[in-house]
Amino acid sequence: MQMAGLPGFFQAFAGVSGAVGVAAGSVGAHGLKGKDEGKVKIWNTGANYQLISSLALLAVPRVVSAGRGVAVAGGLFTVGISLFCGSCYAYGAC
């Protein structure tokens, strides 16, 4: 079943975000050895939340009633993933 428009965008974003979350988790587990333990923990928290939020975003078009609810829920998850996880990665990488 192919979804066009906003639901399709949210599913594509969820897929890419999930892949980035897996890569970020790998970097946190292997690439940040020797870094401050607190910063690595924050990085890994961002990766975990990104994976969970990506799964939730993937489900939004199927769970939320059609119409404005999909746009609001999907938009909030998209912004939340970008801002929260991005800030965790930025802080953990410094």
Accessible surface in RSA format (square Angstrom, percent):
REM  Atomic radii and reference values for relative SASA: ProtOr
REM  Chains: A
REM  Algorithm: Lee & Richards
REM  Probe-radius: 1.40
REM  Slices: 20
REM RES _ NUM      All-atoms   Total-Side   Main-Chain    Non-polar    All polar
REM                ABS   REL    ABS   REL    ABS   REL    ABS   REL    ABS   REL
RES MET A   1   186.91  96.8 103.51  68.5  83.40 198.6  79.79  67.8 107.12 141.9
RES GLN A   2   176.38  98.6 139.49 101.9  36.89  87.8  50.23 106.9 126.15  95.7
RES MET A   3    45.95  23.8  27.55  18.2  18.40  43.8  31.66  26.9  14.29  18.9
RES ALA A   4    87.59  80.5  65.08 100.4  22.51  51.2  71.65 100.9  15.94  42.2
RES GLY A   5    59.29  73.1   0.00   N/A  59.29  73.1  43.00 118.0  16.29  36.5
RES LEU A   6    87.73  48.9  81.55  58.3   6.18  15.5  81.65  57.3   6.08  16.4
RES PRO A   7    34.35  25.0  34.35  31.3   0.00   0.0  34.35  28.4   0.00   0.0
RES GLY A   8    17.94  22.1   0.00   N/A  17.94  22.1  12.34  33.9   5.60  12.5
RES PHE A   9   104.49  52.3  97.53  60.4   6.97  18.1 102.81  62.3   1.69   4.8
RES PHE A  10     7.61   3.8   7.61   4.7   0.00   0.0   7.61   4.6   0.00   0.0
RES GLN A  11    34.65  19.4  29.45  21.5   5.20  12.4  12.48  26.6  22.17  16.8
RES ALA A  12    62.81  57.7  48.90  75.5  13.91  31.6  60.76  85.6   2.05   5.4
RES PHE A  13    53.46  26.7  48.20  29.9   5.26  13.7  52.71  32.0   0.75   2.2
RES ALA A  14     4.05   3.7   0.78   1.2   3.27   7.4   1.07   1.5   2.98   7.9
RES GLY A  15    45.19  55.7   0.00   N/A  45.19  55.7  37.01 101.6   8.18  18.3
RES VAL A  16    99.82  65.7  96.39  87.3   3.42   8.3  99.26  86.2   0.55   1.5
RES SER A  17     5.43   4.6   1.87   2.5   3.56   8.2   5.10  10.9   0.33   0.5
RES GLY A  18    15.78  19.5   0.00   N/A  15.78  19.5  15.74  43.2   0.04   0.1
RES ALA A  19    64.25  59.1  49.83  76.9  14.41  32.8  57.12  80.4   7.13  18.9
RES VAL A  20    72.84  47.9  70.84  64.1   2.00   4.8  72.65  63.1   0.19   0.5
RES GLY A  21     0.00   0.0   0.00   N/A   0.00   0.0   0.00   0.0   0.00   0.0
RES VAL A  22    96.32  63.4  90.54  82.0   5.78  13.9  93.79  81.5   2.53   6.9
RES ALA A  23    55.64  51.2  48.91  75.5   6.73  15.3  54.82  77.2   0.81   2.2
RES ALA A  24     8.61   7.9   4.78   7.4   3.83   8.7   7.98  11.2   0.63   1.7
RES GLY A  25    24.63  30.4   0.00   N/A  24.63  30.4  20.20  55.4   4.43   9.9
RES SER A  26    57.26  48.4  49.57  66.2   7.70  17.7  27.32  58.2  29.94  41.9
RES VAL A  27    64.36  42.3  61.50  55.7   2.86   6.9  64.36  55.9   0.00   0.0
RES GLY A  28     5.12   6.3   0.00   N/A   5.12   6.3   0.00   0.0   5.12  11.5
RES ALA A  29    58.09  53.4  37.05  57.2  21.04  47.9  45.08  63.5  13.01  34.5
RES HIS A  30   126.86  69.3 112.40  78.1  14.46  37.0  76.11  78.4  50.75  59.1
RES GLY A  31    56.60  69.8   0.00   N/A  56.60  69.8  27.45  75.3  29.14  65.3
RES LEU A  32    17.09   9.5  14.76  10.6   2.33   5.9  15.89  11.2   1.20   3.2
RES LYS A  33   159.47  77.8 128.32  78.7  31.15  74.2  86.91  78.2  72.55  77.3
RES GLY A  34    88.81 109.5   0.00   N/A  88.81 109.5  42.94 117.9  45.87 102.7
RES LYS A  35    85.91  41.9  68.83  42.2  17.08  40.7  49.58  44.6  36.33  38.7
RES ASP A  36    89.80  62.9  73.45  73.1  16.35  38.7  33.03  77.7  56.77  56.6
RES GLU A  37   133.07  76.4 129.50  98.0   3.57   8.5  63.59 123.0  69.48  56.7
RES GLY A  38    37.63  46.4   0.00   N/A  37.63  46.4  33.70  92.5   3.93   8.8
RES LYS A  39    47.76  23.3  47.49  29.1   0.27   0.6  18.62  16.8  29.14  31.0
RES VAL A  40    17.32  11.4  17.32  15.7   0.00   0.0  17.32  15.1   0.00   0.0
RES LYS A  41   149.73  73.0 145.44  89.2   4.29  10.2  91.97  82.8  57.77  61.5
RES ILE A  42    63.60  36.2  63.04  47.0   0.56   1.3  63.60  45.8   0.00   0.0
RES TRP A  43    29.19  11.7  29.19  14.1   0.00   0.0  29.19  15.6   0.00   0.0
RES ASN A  44    48.35  33.3  47.95  46.3   0.41   1.0  19.78  47.6  28.57  27.6
RES THR A  45    46.53  33.1  43.90  44.5   2.63   6.3  27.40  36.8  19.12  28.9
RES GLY A  46     0.00   0.0   0.00   N/A   0.00   0.0   0.00   0.0   0.00   0.0
RES ALA A  47     2.28   2.1   2.28   3.5   0.00   0.0   2.28   3.2   0.00   0.0
RES ASN A  48    83.79  57.8  82.17  79.4   1.61   3.9  15.71  37.8  68.07  65.8
RES TYR A  49   117.32  54.8 117.28  66.7   0.04   0.1  68.86  51.8  48.45  59.7
RES GLN A  50    10.10   5.6  10.10   7.4   0.00   0.0   0.01   0.0  10.08   7.6
RES LEU A  51    60.44  33.7  59.28  42.4   1.16   2.9  59.34  41.7   1.10   3.0
RES ILE A  52   117.09  66.6 115.68  86.2   1.41   3.4 116.01  83.5   1.08   2.9
RES SER A  53    23.66  20.0  22.78  30.4   0.88   2.0   1.59   3.4  22.07  30.9
RES SER A  54     5.71   4.8   4.54   6.1   1.17   2.7   4.90  10.4   0.81   1.1
RES LEU A  55   124.94  69.6 118.92  85.1   6.02  15.1 119.47  83.9   5.47  14.7
RES ALA A  56    35.83  32.9  24.54  37.9  11.29  25.7  33.11  46.6   2.72   7.2
RES LEU A  57     0.00   0.0   0.00   0.0   0.00   0.0   0.00   0.0   0.00   0.0
RES LEU A  58    76.85  42.8  76.46  54.7   0.39   1.0  76.46  53.7   0.39   1.1
RES ALA A  59    39.72  36.5  36.68  56.6   3.04   6.9  39.67  55.9   0.05   0.1
RES VAL A  60     7.51   4.9   5.46   4.9   2.05   4.9   7.51   6.5   0.00   0.0
RES PRO A  61    16.29  11.9   0.24   0.2  16.05  58.3   0.48   0.4  15.81  98.3
RES ARG A  62   151.84  63.8 113.82  58.0  38.02  90.5  55.57  75.9  96.27  58.3
RES VAL A  63   117.97  77.6  89.37  80.9  28.60  68.9  93.49  81.2  24.48  66.4
RES VAL A  64    46.48  30.6  35.75  32.4  10.73  25.9  40.65  35.3   5.83  15.8
RES SER A  65    92.60  78.2  78.45 104.7  14.15  32.6  48.11 102.4  44.49  62.3
RES ALA A  66    99.96  91.9  68.49 105.7  31.46  71.6  71.69 101.0  28.27  74.9
RES GLY A  67    54.51  67.2   0.00   N/A  54.51  67.2  39.64 108.8  14.87  33.3
RES ARG A  68   198.54  83.4 183.09  93.3  15.44  36.8  74.06 101.2 124.48  75.4
RES GLY A  69    32.06  39.5   0.00   N/A  32.06  39.5  24.51  67.2   7.55  16.9
RES VAL A  70    10.43   6.9  10.43   9.4   0.00   0.0  10.43   9.1   0.00   0.0
RES ALA A  71    36.82  33.9  29.59  45.7   7.23  16.4  29.82  42.0   7.00  18.5
RES VAL A  72    70.75  46.6  63.55  57.5   7.20  17.4  70.24  61.0   0.52   1.4
RES ALA A  73    23.86  21.9  19.52  30.1   4.34   9.9  23.66  33.3   0.20   0.5
RES GLY A  74     0.00   0.0   0.00   N/A   0.00   0.0   0.00   0.0   0.00   0.0
RES GLY A  75    24.70  30.5   0.00   N/A  24.70  30.5  24.70  67.8   0.00   0.0
RES LEU A  76   124.55  69.4 116.49  83.3   8.06  20.3 116.86  82.1   7.69  20.7
RES PHE A  77    71.75  35.9  68.16  42.2   3.59   9.3  71.22  43.2   0.52   1.5
RES THR A  78    20.75  14.8  20.75  21.0   0.00   0.0  20.75  27.9   0.00   0.0
RES VAL A  79    82.69  54.4  80.64  73.0   2.05   4.9  82.69  71.9   0.00   0.0
RES GLY A  80    32.74  40.4   0.00   N/A  32.74  40.4  31.44  86.3   1.29   2.9
RES ILE A  81     9.02   5.1   5.03   3.8   3.98   9.6   6.98   5.0   2.04   5.5
RES SER A  82    59.13  50.0  40.36  53.9  18.76  43.2  36.50  77.7  22.62  31.7
RES LEU A  83   124.64  69.4 118.08  84.5   6.56  16.5 120.25  84.4   4.39  11.8
RES PHE A  84    93.01  46.5  87.72  54.3   5.30  13.8  92.75  56.2   0.27   0.8
RES CYS A  85     3.23   2.4   3.23   3.6   0.00   0.0   1.55   3.9   1.68   1.8
RES GLY A  86    32.62  40.2   0.00   N/A  32.62  40.2  26.37  72.4   6.25  14.0
RES SER A  87    64.44  54.5  53.16  71.0  11.28  26.0  45.78  97.5  18.66  26.1
RES CYS A  88    10.94   8.3   8.82   9.8   2.12   5.0   2.12   5.4   8.82   9.5
RES TYR A  89    34.69  16.2  34.31  19.5   0.38   1.0  34.42  25.9   0.27   0.3
RES ALA A  90    60.76  55.9  49.71  76.7  11.05  25.1  59.80  84.2   0.96   2.5
RES TYR A  91   117.06  54.7 111.90  63.7   5.16  13.4  77.17  58.0  39.89  49.2
RES GLY A  92     0.32   0.4   0.00   N/A   0.32   0.4   0.00   0.0   0.32   0.7
RES ALA A  93    54.85  50.4  38.53  59.5  16.32  37.1  39.73  55.9  15.12  40.1
RES CYS A  94   101.10  76.5  69.61  77.6  31.49  74.0  48.58 123.1  52.51  56.6
END  Absolute sums over single chains surface
CHAIN  1 A     5614.6       4391.8       1222.7       4006.6       1608.0
END  Absolute sums over all chains
TOTAL          5614.6       4391.8       1222.7       4006.6       1608.0
